[in-house]
């Protein structure tokens, strides 16, 4: 009897462990493609963490490939994934959207997911971060904190909505603040970004928003060295220095991966372009530096909560 009881107990524990795992439903194995590396501690790392969360949540096999930058490389990787039973592939960036659109019809049993692109097949989806609001709150913070009334943003591409949001938020907070804007036209060109930073600092900028995941870490380190301020990007970068990073515009990519996998497992993942914002709990502001006065911190946190509830930014609520 004791032996039987032990066997039953073990079976119950195993069943209990299985019940905590998400229902795989339509989800097979999952693949990830990144243009650079999963160890960059910013964008690529977040994608990899999202992949691991899917593995843990659904008990599926996951695969990743780094340095995938051409159509030929994408086609080769997808063919390999197809043989491994992968039916959900994340292309971790805007670059993958056109590649996926070109090959999607060849793989009708695979769903292709990219970011901030334009998906135009029934088995392609683009996850679009609505970056305007997070940029707006970042701009408000920078305009409040600046002493020179000169702030900067060094972004990768002009299409990034967080850039316009940063400018508008800064102007809302202080109509007389001067915002310098430069674009690297590349997510990872650190050398070019650092030259732009040098030029902005020569023009009296004392706060910079480095809106590019490949170069924001060295840029924040340089600003810290000079005793100046930054608004972090993609991750909560307060751990790089609370006295340097005023706040961060955070994209919770790893959480979004889980959301997408769950929708796909339940046959609820739409094709086309899907927007995500604060209300979806995949965008937030990072911790605010103690260098920012308490009164402003409270006020802007109230503004963020109001935006989450109503969808209206401070300037829209005053109209």
Backbone bond lengths (Angstrom), bond angles and torsions (degrees), N, CA, C in turn:
res aa  C-N    CA-C-N  psi(-1)  N-CA   C-N-CA  omega(-1)  CA-C   N-CA-C  phi
1 X - - - 1.469 - - 1.530 111.50 -
2 X 1.368 114.27 -40.78 1.457 117.13 -179.55 1.529 110.36 -63.37
3 X 1.365 115.66 -41.10 1.462 119.82 -180.00 1.524 111.06 -63.31
4 X 1.328 116.07 -42.89 1.470 120.74 178.58 1.519 110.52 -62.33
5 X 1.323 115.63 -42.55 1.464 120.36 -179.90 1.512 111.60 -61.99
6 X 1.349 116.13 -39.02 1.460 119.98 179.06 1.527 110.84 -64.93
7 X 1.347 115.53 -41.83 1.469 120.07 179.67 1.525 110.42 -61.71
8 X 1.333 115.89 -44.50 1.466 120.37 179.54 1.522 110.53 -62.28
9 X 1.353 115.87 -41.26 1.465 119.89 -179.78 1.522 110.80 -62.38
10 X 1.346 116.61 -43.30 1.462 120.65 179.32 1.527 110.63 -62.57
11 X 1.327 117.03 -42.74 1.465 121.00 178.96 1.518 111.36 -62.24
12 X 1.336 115.83 -41.42 1.463 119.87 179.04 1.528 111.24 -63.68
13 X 1.346 116.25 -40.04 1.463 119.95 178.95 1.522 110.89 -65.35
14 X 1.349 115.72 -40.14 1.462 119.39 178.25 1.519 111.47 -64.49
15 X 1.320 115.88 -43.64 1.473 120.26 178.26 1.507 110.73 -63.70
16 X 1.336 116.42 -38.78 1.462 120.73 178.79 1.517 110.61 -62.09
17 X 1.366 115.93 -42.89 1.459 119.86 178.99 1.505 111.52 -63.31
18 X 1.330 116.38 -40.58 1.463 120.39 179.52 1.515 111.30 -66.35
19 X 1.319 117.30 -36.40 1.463 120.55 -175.86 1.519 111.55 -68.05
20 X 1.366 116.58 -21.51 1.452 118.79 179.21 1.523 111.62 -79.43
21 X 1.333 116.88 -12.80 1.449 121.07 179.98 1.520 109.15 -85.77
22 X 1.340 115.71 143.27 1.448 119.64 -178.80 1.522 112.29 -64.55
23 X 1.311 116.88 155.52 1.463 122.06 178.30 1.525 108.72 -73.31
24 X 1.328 117.40 119.89 1.462 121.23 -177.23 1.522 111.82 -67.11
25 X 1.314 117.53 -29.31 1.456 120.57 178.58 1.513 111.97 47.32
26 X 1.327 116.62 -121.20 1.462 122.30 -178.37 1.524 113.13 -82.59
27 X 1.326 116.77 -1.50 1.453 120.47 -175.45 1.523 112.08 -80.60
28 X 1.330 115.37 121.43 1.463 120.10 172.41 1.514 108.72 -92.76
29 X 1.303 117.72 -136.05 1.454 120.91 174.02 1.530 109.86 -83.53
30 X 1.327 115.59 164.65 1.467 120.49 -172.23 1.520 110.35 -128.04
31 X 1.332 115.77 137.98 1.460 121.25 180.00 1.515 112.07 -120.38
32 X 1.316 115.77 153.06 1.464 122.73 179.33 1.521 109.17 -131.43
33 X 1.329 116.73 136.44 1.459 123.00 173.74 1.518 108.45 -120.95
34 X 1.326 117.76 131.59 1.463 121.38 175.83 1.519 109.35 -127.39
35 X 1.318 116.37 147.75 1.461 120.29 -178.36 1.523 111.97 -77.38
36 X 1.333 116.58 -30.89 1.460 119.81 -178.64 1.529 110.12 -112.59
37 X 1.328 117.06 -101.24 1.452 121.34 -175.29 1.520 110.67 -142.87
38 X 1.316 116.20 157.97 1.469 120.48 177.24 1.524 111.05 -86.00
39 X 1.321 117.44 -1.68 1.468 120.81 -176.15 1.518 113.05 -108.92
40 X 1.349 117.39 23.98 1.467 119.67 -178.48 1.522 113.32 -80.37
41 X 1.327 116.76 -4.98 1.474 124.13 179.28 1.532 113.14 68.76
42 X 1.313 117.53 7.25 1.473 119.95 177.35 1.522 108.59 -131.26
43 X 1.314 119.07 -107.20 1.459 123.22 -171.19 1.538 112.13 -66.37
44 X 1.309 116.88 -51.94 1.458 119.61 -178.40 1.518 112.74 -62.71
45 X 1.316 116.10 -40.59 1.466 121.06 178.98 1.516 111.20 -62.79
46 X 1.340 116.30 -38.90 1.467 119.67 179.23 1.525 110.84 -64.46
47 X 1.324 117.12 -39.39 1.456 119.92 177.81 1.514 111.37 -62.90
48 X 1.310 116.40 -42.57 1.467 121.28 179.64 1.529 110.84 -64.34
49 X 1.328 117.04 -41.46 1.461 120.51 177.64 1.529 110.51 -62.50
50 X 1.337 115.98 -38.17 1.465 119.61 176.71 1.514 111.28 -62.90
51 X 1.331 116.39 -40.11 1.464 121.42 178.35 1.532 110.65 -62.18
52 X 1.327 115.94 -43.12 1.469 120.09 -179.99 1.530 111.03 -66.68
53 X 1.330 116.89 -34.60 1.469 120.11 177.28 1.532 110.30 -64.10
54 X 1.321 116.50 -39.59 1.468 120.17 177.67 1.527 109.96 -63.78
55 X 1.319 116.25 -43.54 1.463 120.62 178.27 1.523 110.89 -58.64
56 X 1.325 116.30 -44.53 1.462 121.29 -178.78 1.523 111.73 -69.28
57 X 1.329 116.14 -41.63 1.464 120.76 -175.25 1.519 112.32 -72.67
58 X 1.340 117.78 -39.24 1.465 120.67 -171.64 1.526 113.86 -111.61
59 X 1.318 117.48 -7.94 1.460 119.46 177.90 1.514 114.33 68.13
60 X 1.331 117.24 28.86 1.464 121.17 179.54 1.525 109.66 -99.94
61 X 1.321 116.18 164.53 1.455 120.56 173.79 1.523 108.95 -81.55
62 X 1.311 116.38 141.08 1.468 120.73 -179.80 1.527 109.08 -127.56
63 X 1.330 115.00 150.47 1.455 121.62 -177.66 1.528 109.16 -138.60
64 X 1.319 116.49 151.17 1.465 118.76 175.43 1.526 110.06 -141.89
65 X 1.330 115.25 154.18 1.462 122.32 176.35 1.522 108.21 -136.55
66 X 1.323 115.84 133.60 1.457 122.19 -179.06 1.532 110.90 -101.78
67 X 1.327 115.46 159.92 1.458 120.85 175.60 1.513 114.53 66.66
68 X 1.332 117.11 29.06 1.476 121.42 -179.76 1.535 107.97 -91.72
69 X 1.329 116.33 103.50 1.470 119.79 -171.73 1.523 114.76 -124.97
70 X 1.327 118.61 -7.99 1.467 120.48 -177.40 1.524 110.51 -121.24
71 X 1.324 115.20 162.85 1.458 120.05 178.57 1.531 110.40 -61.57
72 X 1.339 116.73 -39.87 1.464 120.78 -179.61 1.533 110.73 -62.65
73 X 1.329 115.84 -41.74 1.464 120.00 179.70 1.521 111.14 -66.91
74 X 1.332 116.24 -38.03 1.466 120.55 178.00 1.525 109.92 -64.50
75 X 1.328 117.05 -47.01 1.468 121.10 -179.20 1.532 111.41 -59.60
76 X 1.315 116.50 -41.81 1.464 120.80 179.87 1.529 110.83 -65.23
77 X 1.359 116.06 -43.57 1.462 120.52 -179.56 1.520 111.29 -65.32
78 X 1.328 116.94 -42.18 1.466 121.03 -179.63 1.527 110.57 -64.52
79 X 1.317 117.22 -40.88 1.468 120.78 178.14 1.535 110.97 -60.64
80 X 1.332 116.28 -39.23 1.471 120.65 177.98 1.525 110.55 -68.31
81 X 1.320 116.01 -43.25 1.470 120.17 179.48 1.528 110.86 -62.76
82 X 1.318 116.19 -39.11 1.467 120.70 -179.33 1.532 110.40 -59.15
83 X 1.312 116.58 -40.37 1.471 121.11 179.68 1.535 111.82 -68.70
84 X 1.332 116.33 -22.23 1.463 121.21 -178.59 1.531 112.73 -94.27
85 X 1.324 116.26 10.02 1.459 120.00 177.45 1.513 114.75 78.19
86 X 1.313 117.02 21.26 1.464 121.49 177.11 1.521 109.21 -78.35
87 X 1.334 116.74 128.86 1.475 118.68 175.55 1.526 112.45 -126.79
88 X 1.329 116.37 8.70 1.463 121.11 172.85 1.526 107.43 -139.38
89 X 1.342 116.12 117.90 1.462 121.22 -177.98 1.516 109.83 -121.13
90 X 1.330 115.86 128.07 1.458 122.54 174.68 1.529 108.81 -99.38
91 X 1.317 116.44 120.64 1.454 121.82 169.62 1.518 106.13 -96.33
92 X 1.315 116.65 108.66 1.460 121.25 -165.59 1.536 111.86 -80.67
93 X 1.333 115.43 66.08 1.456 119.47 177.01 1.513 111.60 159.95
94 X 1.324 114.08 167.16 1.452 121.25 -179.85 1.521 111.54 -65.57
95 X 1.341 116.50 -27.51 1.466 121.47 -176.01 1.523 113.02 -59.92
96 X 1.338 116.77 -26.15 1.460 119.98 -173.29 1.529 113.80 -82.77
97 X 1.309 118.26 -18.56 1.464 120.58 -176.51 1.527 112.65 -55.68
98 X 1.350 119.99 -51.12 1.472 118.59 -179.96 1.523 112.95 -66.00
99 X 1.327 117.68 -34.65 1.472 120.26 177.38 1.525 110.58 -63.05
100 X 1.329 115.80 -45.68 1.463 120.50 -179.43 1.524 111.16 -63.93
101 X 1.331 116.74 -40.14 1.466 119.89 179.00 1.529 111.10 -60.60
102 X 1.337 116.44 -33.12 1.470 120.34 -176.70 1.523 112.83 -77.68
103 X 1.327 117.99 -27.09 1.471 119.23 -174.85 1.526 113.42 -112.40
104 X 1.317 118.30 -4.48 1.477 121.39 -173.04 1.524 113.07 -58.90
105 X 1.323 116.90 -39.55 1.467 119.65 -177.16 1.534 112.05 -66.07
106 X 1.318 116.33 -23.75 1.466 120.56 179.53 1.530 111.34 -74.31
107 X 1.349 115.83 -21.17 1.464 120.87 -177.98 1.535 109.94 -127.63
108 X 1.322 117.73 71.81 1.469 120.80 -175.57 1.534 113.98 -64.72
109 X 1.337 117.47 -18.60 1.463 120.27 -178.78 1.527 112.72 -93.62
110 X 1.324 116.62 2.95 1.469 121.14 176.81 1.524 108.99 -112.63
111 X 1.331 116.01 136.80 1.463 119.94 174.62 1.524 107.80 -102.53
112 X 1.326 115.59 129.40 1.461 122.66 -175.15 1.531 109.95 -105.73
113 X 1.321 116.26 127.45 1.468 121.49 -177.33 1.524 109.42 -121.61
114 X 1.333 116.23 128.54 1.468 121.33 176.34 1.529 108.50 -127.32
115 X 1.330 115.80 -176.26 1.458 120.91 -177.24 1.527 110.99 -125.05
116 X 1.328 115.34 136.73 1.470 122.26 171.45 1.524 113.14 52.34
117 X 1.332 115.47 34.50 1.456 119.79 178.49 1.517 110.87 -117.84
118 X 1.322 115.94 -150.43 1.461 121.16 -179.94 1.527 108.42 -135.50
119 X 1.321 116.15 103.06 1.469 121.33 -178.35 1.522 109.68 -91.06
120 X 1.342 116.96 130.46 1.465 118.24 -175.27 1.523 114.15 -133.45
121 X 1.335 117.43 26.34 1.460 121.15 173.48 1.524 109.40 -127.46
122 X 1.328 115.75 161.60 1.468 119.82 -177.18 1.527 112.55 -65.87
123 X 1.324 117.69 -20.55 1.469 120.77 178.89 1.530 111.94 -113.75
124 X 1.336 116.09 28.39 1.466 120.45 173.86 1.523 109.55 -128.08
125 X 1.327 115.41 142.68 1.462 122.18 179.33 1.523 108.76 -138.14
126 X 1.309 116.26 139.04 1.457 120.94 172.97 1.524 108.67 -115.49
127 X 1.319 116.09 125.78 1.460 122.07 178.64 1.525 107.81 -93.11
128 X 1.300 116.43 113.95 1.464 120.66 -173.74 1.519 111.15 -108.54
129 X 1.329 115.68 112.37 1.460 120.60 175.15 1.523 109.19 -72.50
130 X 1.336 115.52 123.39 1.453 120.61 177.02 1.534 107.73 -81.35
131 X 1.321 115.43 88.22 1.461 120.08 -170.54 1.516 115.92 -83.28
132 X 1.343 118.09 -6.34 1.464 119.58 -174.11 1.528 111.67 -59.94
133 X 1.313 117.00 -48.37 1.474 120.42 -174.97 1.520 112.05 -64.68
134 X 1.333 116.65 -43.53 1.465 117.96 -179.80 1.531 110.17 -64.27
135 X 1.339 116.61 -38.16 1.457 119.99 175.55 1.521 111.40 -63.46
136 X 1.330 116.39 -37.69 1.469 121.71 -179.82 1.533 110.30 -60.76
137 X 1.324 116.12 -47.10 1.468 118.96 -179.30 1.532 111.38 -69.37
138 X 1.333 116.43 -33.00 1.456 119.42 174.94 1.515 111.44 -64.94
139 X 1.335 116.57 -40.97 1.460 121.31 178.01 1.516 112.45 -65.73
140 X 1.324 116.30 -39.88 1.465 120.16 176.19 1.525 110.72 -58.18
141 X 1.331 115.26 -45.00 1.465 120.29 -178.65 1.518 111.35 -63.63
142 X 1.334 116.40 -45.00 1.460 120.38 -179.46 1.530 111.28 -63.37
143 X 1.331 116.83 -43.86 1.465 120.52 -179.05 1.523 111.33 -65.79
144 X 1.321 117.11 -33.58 1.470 120.73 177.41 1.521 111.23 -68.76
145 X 1.336 117.18 -36.04 1.461 121.04 -170.55 1.522 114.01 -90.43
146 X 1.327 117.99 -23.84 1.460 120.26 -173.75 1.529 112.44 -62.05
147 X 1.316 115.26 141.72 1.465 120.82 174.33 1.527 110.49 -99.03
148 X 1.321 116.45 -31.72 1.464 120.24 -178.53 1.526 112.28 -84.50
149 X 1.333 116.33 -14.38 1.465 124.03 -174.10 1.524 111.44 62.79
150 X 1.327 114.05 25.56 1.464 122.52 172.89 1.527 107.41 -125.42
151 X 1.322 116.44 115.86 1.457 120.48 178.57 1.530 108.57 -125.58
152 X 1.318 116.46 159.78 1.457 119.11 -176.21 1.507 113.13 -132.58
153 X 1.315 115.00 161.10 1.462 122.27 170.19 1.528 106.85 -136.90
154 X 1.318 115.57 129.22 1.460 121.12 175.38 1.520 106.34 -117.43
155 X 1.320 115.16 102.97 1.465 122.00 -173.37 1.522 110.47 -108.48
156 X 1.314 114.96 168.99 1.459 119.62 179.28 1.523 111.59 -84.29
157 X 1.361 116.62 -45.44 1.459 120.06 -175.34 1.524 111.31 -138.80
158 X 1.320 115.26 149.71 1.464 120.61 -177.70 1.521 112.27 -67.38
159 X 1.339 118.11 -20.82 1.468 119.95 -177.40 1.528 112.56 -78.27
160 X 1.322 118.31 -9.09 1.462 120.10 -177.14 1.537 110.60 -64.35
161 X 1.335 118.35 116.87 1.467 120.02 -176.88 1.511 113.69 -65.06
162 X 1.334 117.53 -23.98 1.458 119.40 -179.82 1.529 112.37 -66.49
163 X 1.323 116.83 -23.23 1.462 120.01 179.19 1.530 110.30 -69.17
164 X 1.323 115.59 -50.12 1.472 119.40 176.95 1.517 110.36 -61.02
165 X 1.344 116.76 -39.67 1.455 120.32 178.46 1.518 111.55 -62.00
166 X 1.328 116.74 -42.00 1.468 121.73 179.66 1.527 110.81 -60.78
167 X 1.324 115.52 -45.17 1.472 120.10 179.92 1.525 110.40 -63.76
168 X 1.328 116.71 -47.88 1.466 120.67 -177.61 1.528 111.13 -66.02
169 X 1.318 117.68 -39.35 1.455 120.66 178.54 1.514 112.02 -64.65
170 X 1.333 115.59 -40.10 1.467 119.97 178.03 1.532 110.59 -64.22
171 X 1.329 115.92 -44.02 1.470 119.84 -179.41 1.527 111.74 -68.59
172 X 1.327 116.64 -31.50 1.460 119.93 175.51 1.523 109.86 -64.98
173 X 1.326 116.72 -43.52 1.463 120.94 -178.58 1.525 111.41 -70.01
174 X 1.329 116.31 -40.60 1.477 121.13 -178.25 1.525 108.29 -148.54
175 X 1.330 117.82 100.36 1.466 121.07 -177.50 1.527 114.00 -58.00
176 X 1.321 117.04 -20.21 1.465 120.00 -177.15 1.526 113.70 -96.06
177 X 1.321 117.30 0.97 1.462 118.90 179.51 1.528 109.82 -70.88
178 X 1.321 116.48 145.28 1.461 122.09 179.37 1.528 108.70 -102.60
179 X 1.339 116.66 126.35 1.461 121.05 -177.77 1.532 109.19 -114.40
180 X 1.339 116.59 115.65 1.455 121.35 176.43 1.527 108.93 -92.78
181 X 1.336 116.11 135.12 1.470 121.11 -176.32 1.525 110.10 -127.36
182 X 1.328 115.56 130.36 1.467 121.52 174.90 1.524 108.97 -134.15
183 X 1.346 115.72 151.09 1.460 121.51 179.42 1.526 110.23 -125.43
184 X 1.320 116.00 135.05 1.461 120.66 178.16 1.525 112.57 -87.09
185 X 1.344 116.94 -18.45 1.469 123.09 -174.22 1.533 111.13 57.36
186 X 1.311 115.41 32.87 1.460 121.99 179.95 1.528 107.35 -167.32
187 X 1.349 116.41 139.04 1.465 119.08 179.76 1.518 112.18 -73.41
188 X 1.330 117.37 -23.42 1.460 119.51 -166.64 1.525 115.47 -124.74
189 X 1.328 118.58 9.70 1.465 120.44 -176.36 1.528 110.08 -80.96
190 X 1.327 115.26 82.88 1.465 120.81 -176.76 1.520 111.82 -64.13
191 X 1.311 116.38 -40.96 1.473 119.83 -178.17 1.525 111.30 -59.35
192 X 1.327 116.35 -47.15 1.466 120.61 179.86 1.522 110.67 -65.29
193 X 1.325 117.07 -40.71 1.463 121.11 -179.66 1.523 111.17 -63.45
194 X 1.315 117.11 -39.98 1.460 120.00 -178.46 1.531 111.61 -69.84
195 X 1.320 117.36 -32.87 1.469 120.40 174.01 1.531 109.69 -63.78
196 X 1.332 115.95 -43.49 1.465 120.28 178.61 1.533 110.71 -63.24
197 X 1.315 116.07 -39.40 1.464 119.33 177.34 1.516 110.62 -61.09
198 X 1.305 116.89 -45.56 1.468 121.16 179.22 1.524 110.84 -57.25
199 X 1.321 116.65 -43.43 1.465 120.67 -179.18 1.529 111.11 -67.13
200 X 1.320 117.23 -39.49 1.468 119.52 178.96 1.530 111.02 -66.18
201 X 1.311 116.78 -41.20 1.463 119.63 -179.74 1.531 110.54 -64.80
202 X 1.332 117.04 -33.70 1.468 120.17 177.40 1.523 111.45 -65.56
203 X 1.329 116.03 -22.77 1.468 120.79 179.34 1.532 112.33 -93.45
204 X 1.314 117.08 11.44 1.452 120.73 173.02 1.513 116.00 92.53
205 X 1.335 118.14 9.55 1.468 121.00 178.20 1.522 109.60 -68.57
206 X 1.328 116.80 133.06 1.465 119.61 178.57 1.531 113.30 -118.30
207 X 1.339 117.38 -2.86 1.467 121.69 175.50 1.530 107.98 -140.09
208 X 1.327 117.07 131.88 1.471 120.70 -177.92 1.527 109.83 -129.05
209 X 1.322 114.84 140.67 1.461 122.97 174.07 1.528 107.22 -106.81
210 X 1.340 118.86 99.50 1.464 120.95 -179.97 1.524 110.67 -83.79
211 X 1.323 117.10 89.95 1.466 122.45 -172.45 1.522 111.18 -89.44
212 X 1.323 115.24 57.76 1.450 122.28 175.29 1.515 108.15 -152.54
213 X 1.313 117.11 123.21 1.461 119.84 -170.77 1.524 113.47 -71.14
214 X 1.332 118.21 -20.26 1.454 119.78 -177.46 1.508 114.37 -81.16
215 X 1.336 117.42 -19.94 1.462 119.90 -175.28 1.528 114.16 -127.74
216 X 1.339 117.68 1.39 1.463 117.31 -175.07 1.524 113.08 -69.15
217 X 1.337 117.98 -31.07 1.468 119.58 -179.29 1.531 111.59 -65.75
218 X 1.356 120.50 -53.43 1.469 118.73 177.83 1.519 113.07 -62.39
219 X 1.335 117.13 -29.69 1.461 119.68 179.15 1.530 110.68 -68.72
220 X 1.317 116.61 -42.00 1.470 119.98 177.98 1.523 110.20 -65.22
221 X 1.329 116.73 -38.35 1.464 120.16 177.94 1.530 111.06 -61.54
222 X 1.328 117.04 -39.70 1.465 120.95 178.03 1.528 111.38 -66.99
223 X 1.325 116.92 -41.60 1.463 120.28 178.10 1.528 110.90 -64.49
224 X 1.320 116.07 -38.42 1.469 120.47 177.54 1.522 110.27 -63.05
225 X 1.314 116.11 -42.01 1.468 121.77 178.87 1.517 111.45 -59.25
226 X 1.338 116.29 -34.77 1.460 121.03 -176.71 1.536 112.66 -93.25
227 X 1.342 117.32 1.20 1.457 120.11 179.37 1.516 113.63 73.46
228 X 1.329 116.49 27.13 1.460 121.51 -179.92 1.527 109.36 -108.65
229 X 1.348 116.23 -176.38 1.460 120.90 -172.93 1.526 112.78 -115.29
230 X 1.329 114.58 159.37 1.462 121.52 175.46 1.518 109.63 -139.48
231 X 1.327 115.24 156.96 1.467 122.87 165.79 1.521 105.73 -109.06
232 X 1.331 117.59 117.88 1.459 121.82 -175.48 1.516 112.70 -68.21
233 X 1.332 115.53 164.44 1.460 121.20 -174.17 1.527 111.62 -137.31
234 X 1.316 116.95 136.50 1.466 128.01 178.42 1.524 111.91 73.96
235 X 1.338 117.36 -56.14 1.466 121.10 178.99 1.527 110.06 -107.64
236 X 1.322 116.64 162.71 1.459 121.19 169.78 1.520 106.28 -74.40
237 X 1.323 116.33 104.54 1.457 120.62 -173.23 1.527 113.38 -99.50
238 X 1.327 116.01 22.04 1.462 120.27 178.76 1.522 111.80 -62.83
239 X 1.338 116.67 -23.52 1.462 119.03 179.89 1.524 111.97 -70.20
240 X 1.340 117.16 -8.98 1.456 120.35 175.24 1.524 111.49 -83.79
241 X 1.313 116.16 -5.50 1.465 120.53 178.60 1.512 111.32 143.47
242 X 1.328 116.24 105.61 1.472 119.63 -178.89 1.522 111.73 -63.60
243 X 1.320 116.81 -26.84 1.461 119.01 179.56 1.520 111.62 -81.60
244 X 1.339 117.26 -8.76 1.468 121.58 179.89 1.521 112.07 -106.42
245 X 1.327 116.97 -46.81 1.463 121.61 -175.92 1.526 108.93 -89.47
246 X 1.326 116.39 107.08 1.469 121.49 -175.93 1.524 111.45 -66.50
247 X 1.311 116.17 -41.80 1.467 124.98 173.89 1.517 106.03 -168.65
248 X 1.308 118.44 -179.51 1.462 121.56 179.40 1.524 109.54 -138.53
249 X 1.321 115.82 149.09 1.467 120.73 172.50 1.523 106.42 -95.73
250 X 1.329 115.78 107.51 1.466 121.34 -167.59 1.526 111.25 -103.28
251 X 1.329 115.03 130.15 1.458 121.73 173.14 1.526 107.71 -110.80
252 X 1.331 116.40 113.98 1.459 121.36 -176.14 1.524 109.69 -84.71
253 X 1.324 114.66 72.35 1.459 121.31 -175.81 1.522 110.94 -61.24
254 X 1.331 116.57 -40.75 1.467 119.68 -177.82 1.522 111.65 -61.74
255 X 1.329 116.93 -39.01 1.467 120.64 177.70 1.525 110.78 -68.02
256 X 1.334 116.29 -38.11 1.462 120.27 179.90 1.532 110.82 -63.94
257 X 1.324 117.62 -35.66 1.458 120.38 176.46 1.526 110.76 -57.84
258 X 1.320 116.23 -43.67 1.462 120.46 178.58 1.515 111.37 -62.34
259 X 1.334 116.47 -43.22 1.464 121.52 -179.91 1.525 110.04 -59.66
260 X 1.321 116.23 -45.99 1.468 121.31 -178.75 1.525 110.99 -64.65
261 X 1.334 116.89 -45.20 1.465 120.57 -179.73 1.526 110.90 -61.69
262 X 1.321 116.80 -40.01 1.468 119.98 179.24 1.518 111.18 -65.73
263 X 1.330 116.66 -42.60 1.461 119.94 178.32 1.530 110.43 -63.13
264 X 1.328 116.14 -41.59 1.463 119.33 -179.81 1.525 110.70 -65.50
265 X 1.325 116.93 -42.49 1.468 121.48 179.48 1.524 111.39 -59.21
266 X 1.343 115.37 -33.34 1.463 121.27 -178.09 1.528 112.94 -95.71
267 X 1.340 116.42 11.60 1.474 121.54 -178.21 1.528 111.78 58.53
268 X 1.336 116.40 37.00 1.462 121.27 -177.58 1.528 112.58 -119.63
269 X 1.337 117.50 8.64 1.459 119.78 -179.39 1.526 109.53 -84.08
270 X 1.315 115.80 115.66 1.462 120.87 179.82 1.523 110.87 -75.90
271 X 1.313 115.09 152.02 1.461 119.89 170.86 1.526 107.96 -86.62
272 X 1.331 116.46 173.00 1.459 119.98 -179.40 1.516 112.02 89.12
273 X 1.314 115.57 -160.86 1.458 122.22 -175.04 1.528 110.36 -100.10
274 X 1.327 116.80 122.31 1.456 121.64 -176.21 1.527 109.36 -115.75
275 X 1.334 118.36 119.29 1.472 120.65 179.52 1.526 112.27 -83.39
276 X 1.329 116.23 148.06 1.458 122.59 176.20 1.527 108.88 -136.05
277 X 1.343 115.46 141.09 1.467 119.93 -176.20 1.527 109.47 -144.23
278 X 1.318 116.08 -165.83 1.465 121.92 179.53 1.525 111.45 -53.08
279 X 1.328 116.49 -40.77 1.459 121.15 -175.72 1.529 112.70 -62.87
280 X 1.311 116.66 -22.96 1.460 121.32 179.91 1.528 112.32 -90.31
281 X 1.330 115.82 1.47 1.472 123.41 178.12 1.523 112.97 61.87
282 X 1.329 116.05 28.97 1.460 119.81 175.59 1.530 111.37 -118.26
283 X 1.330 116.04 0.77 1.462 122.40 171.56 1.521 107.06 -130.92
284 X 1.328 116.32 139.12 1.459 119.98 177.09 1.525 108.75 -156.21
285 X 1.315 116.03 172.08 1.454 120.87 169.57 1.520 107.81 -95.77
286 X 1.329 116.12 143.82 1.453 120.68 177.91 1.524 110.95 -76.52
287 X 1.314 115.31 -176.52 1.458 120.90 178.81 1.518 110.53 -59.95
288 X 1.319 116.04 142.61 1.457 120.95 177.45 1.521 109.48 -90.92
289 X 1.299 115.11 137.81 1.457 121.29 -178.76 1.523 111.07 -66.99
290 X 1.338 117.92 144.04 1.467 120.14 173.26 1.524 112.02 -64.04
291 X 1.347 116.29 -12.87 1.468 119.04 176.08 1.530 111.21 -69.00
292 X 1.339 116.44 -20.27 1.465 121.47 176.53 1.525 107.47 -87.06
293 X 1.337 117.15 128.09 1.457 119.48 -173.75 1.529 112.66 -62.26
294 X 1.323 115.45 150.20 1.462 122.25 -173.59 1.524 112.70 -59.11
295 X 1.309 116.93 -38.47 1.469 120.52 -177.35 1.533 110.82 -61.97
296 X 1.346 116.16 -43.70 1.461 119.17 179.40 1.521 110.48 -69.45
297 X 1.329 117.36 -41.25 1.459 120.41 179.18 1.525 111.15 -56.85
298 X 1.312 115.77 -43.39 1.467 119.62 179.43 1.528 110.59 -65.51
299 X 1.327 115.87 -43.93 1.464 120.51 -177.20 1.529 111.26 -63.16
300 X 1.345 117.51 -44.70 1.459 118.86 -176.40 1.524 110.89 -73.85
301 X 1.319 118.10 -31.56 1.466 119.67 175.30 1.529 110.49 -65.22
302 X 1.337 116.01 -35.43 1.471 119.97 174.75 1.528 110.32 -65.43
303 X 1.343 115.87 -39.61 1.469 120.25 178.25 1.535 110.70 -63.22
304 X 1.318 116.40 -39.91 1.466 120.49 179.99 1.520 110.71 -65.55
305 X 1.328 116.76 -43.90 1.468 120.45 178.39 1.523 111.22 -63.36
306 X 1.331 116.04 -38.88 1.469 119.94 177.93 1.523 110.39 -64.63
307 X 1.335 117.12 -37.94 1.468 120.29 178.61 1.519 110.31 -65.87
308 X 1.323 116.89 -40.85 1.461 120.83 179.30 1.529 110.50 -61.29
309 X 1.325 116.53 -40.37 1.468 121.07 -176.79 1.527 112.50 -77.43
310 X 1.331 116.61 -40.32 1.466 120.05 -170.91 1.519 114.79 -109.61
311 X 1.344 116.97 -20.48 1.453 119.89 -174.97 1.513 113.13 80.13
312 X 1.329 116.82 5.90 1.464 121.13 -178.11 1.524 110.82 -107.64
313 X 1.318 115.54 131.10 1.452 121.51 174.78 1.529 109.30 -78.53
314 X 1.328 117.83 164.97 1.480 120.09 -177.17 1.517 114.36 -52.73
315 X 1.335 116.87 -41.50 1.464 119.58 -178.34 1.529 111.15 -66.30
316 X 1.332 116.41 -30.94 1.470 120.06 -179.55 1.532 110.76 -77.21
317 X 1.310 117.85 -30.94 1.466 120.31 179.58 1.516 111.82 -72.44
318 X 1.340 115.93 -20.81 1.473 119.17 -178.73 1.520 111.78 -86.99
319 X 1.334 116.24 -12.59 1.474 119.05 -178.40 1.521 111.50 -74.50
